[in-house]
Amino acid sequence: MRGTLRLFAAALLVVPVFAGTATAAEHFEQTQKVGQDEVVSTVLGGPSTSTTVVRPGSWYLKAHFTGLRLVGGDVLTVANPAGTESYRYTSDVLASGTASKDATGFWAMSVTGDQAVVSIKGRDGGRAHPASRVKLDKITRGYTEAELAASVGPQSICGANDYKDAVCYQTSNPTEFGRTKAVAKLLRNGGSLCTAWRVGPNNKMLTNNHCFTSGTGIEVWFNYQCATCGSTTSATVTKVLVQSVLKTSTALDYTLFSVTNFADISSFGYLELDARVPAVGEEMYVIGHPAGKLKKLSLRDDQNAGGYCKVSAVRVNGDSAQSDIAYRCDTEGGSSGSPVLSRQTHKVVGLHHWGGCPNQGVRIDLIAAQINPVL
């Protein structure tokens, strides 16, 4: 099997990778941690009903709770200091669609930024009942920019890095830009990063099998992209959770899944499948979150005199014989699961999953044959 570098970031997950006709000495493994678990011990209840978790420079904070007891309709709230991102939990924590239960308690949805305000309040926002209690027993904090830079695994930048913020193409390439809204970032309890996207109008999304096969605790971030070209600040992000895995395949490296609170993300639109083998030389592009960054559009290729990216080969070996297409659009760890779109139809012709220059995506015609009955 022709080997390449799988493009995804995973905490404590080691993946053997191979490059072209490389010898065994050139084989390497890729890991990319993006967050750090910490044990904490803060009990909220009685006279102490609020605490602020601060980890300077972290790009997100995710809280875990145990021993939740809410009396008389009290509510547990996890929010950013401004209150512009806020998640509320009642005694039935799963009712929110933003909590993931585990053996000892539950994880709340992450809060973007380096501060999270945790509080117990009355149903109407007033004082909580004296008997309401919860313990904040651990957190996952996102790495600082310096820590992220130090942890980035091998890249698949072919020549110069040509990808740009998606919004940079809003005026020059409005059709390509219009397809970016349906693409989301995956965050797996702070441990791994991938990309996913809405396929069709219903509650269905696609990513790679090597990103996950079980949906517990995986966040899906829509609109994690800057509003102006070159900005380092994201627009308002909408977060949902993976609800269930509908179909998955190791041979074709895909996972089809649904999400909680689908109505919250239905306005971001969806992508359509182009169930054919694209032509060699056909112009194409990749939309994703390389290295977990704000959404990027990989459209140009300096290996092609600065022109548009092109399909360089079809029916190349991937996890299965002749299952992939190849191209030199720039990608990095975290790009796994990105849609590969044709500039001819602006529909998806591949599911990006490997790097190595050329990079590779699974042929969408093969995937479509398996998932169309459940879309």
N, C-alpha and C positions, 0 to 999 in steps of 0.2 A: 504493500500500500504506500502510495506517495505520501510522505509525512510533511507536516507543516506545523507552525505554531498556532495552537488554539487561542483565539482572542477572547479571553474572559478573565476577570479578576476574581480570585477566591481566597478567602481567609482560611488558612490551615488546610487548603485543598491543593494537592500536587498533581499536575497532569503531565505525563510524558509527551514530549513533542519532538518532531523530526523535521528536517528541512531539506527538500529536494532530494538529491542523491548523496546527501551528507554521509560521512562515515560515522561509526558509533561514537567516536570521540567528539563529534560536533553536536550530538544530541544534547538537549538541555531541558530542564523543567522550569515551569513558570508558576509563580505565586504572586499575588498582589493583595496584601491586606489594606483595607481602607478604613478600619475602625478598631477600637480597643475596648474590650470589656473591662468593667471595673466593679468590684464589690463595694456597696455602700450600705448604710444602715440608718435610715431616717424614718421614724414613725410619725405619721400625721394623725391627729385626733385630739379631743379634749381642748386644752388651751392653745395648742400648736396645730394650726390647720393649713399652713402654707410654707413652702420652702422653694428656693430658687437654686437650681443646679447650674453652675457656671464652669465651663471648661474653655478658657480663652483660645480663640483661633479655630475651634472645632467647627466643621461645616454642618454637623447635625448632632442632636442628642436624642437617644432613645431610652425610655425608662421601662423597667420591669417592676411589677408589684406582686406582693403576696399578702394573704390575710385580709382581703378587702371585706369590710363590713360597713354598709351604708344604711342608715336608719332614716325612716320618715321621708323617703324620696331625695335624700342628699345625693350630691353628684361629685365625682372625682374629675378634676379638670387638669389637662396638661396643655400648656400654651406657651407661645413666645411672649416676651415682656410686653409687647405692644398689643397683644390679644388678636392680632390679625391672622394667626394660625392657632386654632384651638380645637381640642378633642375632648368630648365629654363622655363619661362612663357612669352608668347606673349599676345596680346590683347585677343586672343581666349584661355583663360587659360585652358579650358578642353581639348584642342588639345594635351596637353602634356601627358595626362593619369595619371598625378601625382597630380592633384588638385581636391578638393572637394568643390563645391559651396554650400553656404547657403544663408540665407535671406539678409545678409548685405555685403557679399563679398565671400572670399574663403580661405580655408586652404591649405597651401602648404604641400608637403610631409615632414615628419620629417627629421631632420639631426641627425645622431648618434653622441653622445658626448655632451659636455657642452658649445660649442661655435657654433654660426651660423652667417655667413656673408651674409647680405642682401644688394643687390646693384641693381641699374638700369644702364644698359650699352647700347651702340649702338649695332646694329645687328652684327657688326664685332668685338665687344669687346672694341671699342673706347668710346669716350665721348657721353653721352646721349643727346637727344634734350632738351633744356631748359624748354620746356613745359610738359615733361613727369613727372608724379606724381603717388605716391601710399602712403597709410598710413598703417603702421604696428600698429594695434590697440590692439592685444592681442597675447599671446603665451601660450602654454602648455609646462611646463618643466618637464622632468622625475625626479622622486625622486632620491635623493642621496642614496648610499648604506645604510646609517644609517636610513634614512626615510623609505626605502623599508623594512628593517629588522623590524622596529617598526610597519609596517602596514600589515605584512603578516598574513593572516587569518589561520584558522584551517588547519592542514595538514592531509594527509592520508599516513603517513609513517608507514608501518606495521613492527614493531620491529625496527631494525637498518635501516638506510637509505642506500640502496644498489644501487641506480641508479648512473651512472657515465656519464661523458662527452661522447658523442657519439663516438668521435675519439679514446677514450681509447680502444675500441673494434675493431679498424681497422685491427689489425694483428690477434688477437685471434679469432674473430668472423666476418670475412670479409663479409659474406652473410648478417648478421643482420646489420652491419654497412652500407652496400650498400643500404639498404632500407631507411636510414635516410635522404638522400638528398631531398626526395620528401615531407618532413615535414616542415612546416613553422610556424612562430609565428604571431599571430594576435594582432594588437594594435589598439584600438578604441579611436581615439582622445585623447590618454593619459589616458583614464578612465578605460579601462578594458583589461584584457589579456586572450587569449585562444590559442589553437593550431588548425591547419588545415593541410590538406594534399591533394596532387594531386591524383585524382582517374581516372585512365585511361589516354590515350594519348592525349585527347582533352582538351579544356579549361574548366575543371571542377574540383572543389575542395569541400571537405567535412569538416564540423565542426558541433558543436551542435546547435540546435535551441535556447537553452538558452544563447548561445554566441551572436547571432544576428539573426534577421529576416528581417532587412532592411540594405542594404550595404553601406549607405552613410557614408563616412569618415573613413572607416576601412582599415587600412594598412595591407599588407601581406608581412612578412619579410622572405625571403629565405636565407639560408646559415648563419643564426645567430647561429654560433657554433664555438668553438675554434679549431684552427688548430693543437694544440698539447695537449695531455692529461694533465689536471690540469691547463691549461692556463686560465687567466681571460680576455683575449682579443679575440674579435670575428674576424673571417675571414671577407673578404669583403662581405657585405650584399647587396642583390638585393631586392628592394622594389617595389611592385605594389599595386594597390588598388582593393578592391572588386568592380566589375562592375555591376553585377546584381544577385539577388537571383532567382534561377531556380526552386527550389522546397524546401519546408520546412515542418516539421511535429513536433507538440508538443508531440504527442503520442509516437513517436520513437526518439524524441529529436535530429533531424538532420537538417542541412541546406546545400543544394547543391548550389554552386555559381560559377560564372565565375569572371575573373580578367581582368583589363586593361593591355595593353602591354604584352600579353601572350608570345610573342616571347622572351622576356627577361628572362622568367623563364622556358621555355620549356626544357632547357638542364639539369634541376635538376631531370628529370625522374618522374616516377609515380608509384603508388601502384595498385595492382590488388585485386579484391574482391574474397573471398573464401566463396561462398554463401551456407554455411552449418552450422549446430550446432556443434561446436567442442566437443570433448570427454572430460569428466571429467578426469583430470590428464594429459591432453595434454600440452606440453611445449609451452610457448608463451612469448611475450615481448611487451612493450609499448614504443613508441617514442614520445617525446613531449618537452614542455617548462614549466616544473613545476616552479611556482613562477616567471614566465617570464624569467628564467635563460637561458644561452646558452644551446643549444639543449642537451638533456639527453636521454640515452638509459637505460630503466629499464628492466633488463634482469635476474638478480639474485635475490634470495629471501632467506633471512636468516631464515625465518619461515619454509623453506624447506631444512634445513641443508646446506644452502648456494648454493643449486642447482639452476637450472633454474626456473623461475616463471612457475606456472602451473594453468590451469583452475581448480577452486575449485568447481564450481557448474554451471549448465546450466538451462535455462528456469526459472530463478528467476524473481521476480516481479521488474519492474522498473517503468517508467511512465505508462506502460501498463502491463497487466498480462503476466507473463512468457516471457517478452521481452528482458531480460538481461542474460549475463554471468558474473561470479564472479571470482576474482583472488586477489592475495596479492602483485602484483608488486607495488612498491612505486610510489606515485603520490602526487601532491600538487595543490594548487590553480594555475590556468593557464594551467593545464594538460587537461582540458575539450576540447574535440574535437580530442584528440590524437588517432592514429590508434592502435588497438590491433592486433598483428600479430601472426599467428601460426608458431612455429619452424618446423613444419612438412612440410608446404607448402610455408612459408614465404609470404603468402598473408593475407589480412585483414579479421579477423573473428569477430571483434567488434569495436564499436565506443565508446571510453571511455567517461563517463559523470558523474559518481558518485564516491565519496570516502566513507570511513567509516570502512575499513579493516574488511571484504573484500571490495575491490573496485569493481566497476561494469562498464561494457560497453554494449551498445545496440547490440543485435545480428545483424550481418551484413546481414544475409540471409533475415531478415525482411526488412531491408533498401533497399537491392538490388532489391527486388521485386517491390519496388516503383520507384526507380531511373534508373534502367536499360534502360527503354524506352527513356530516355533523355541523356544518357551518350554518 
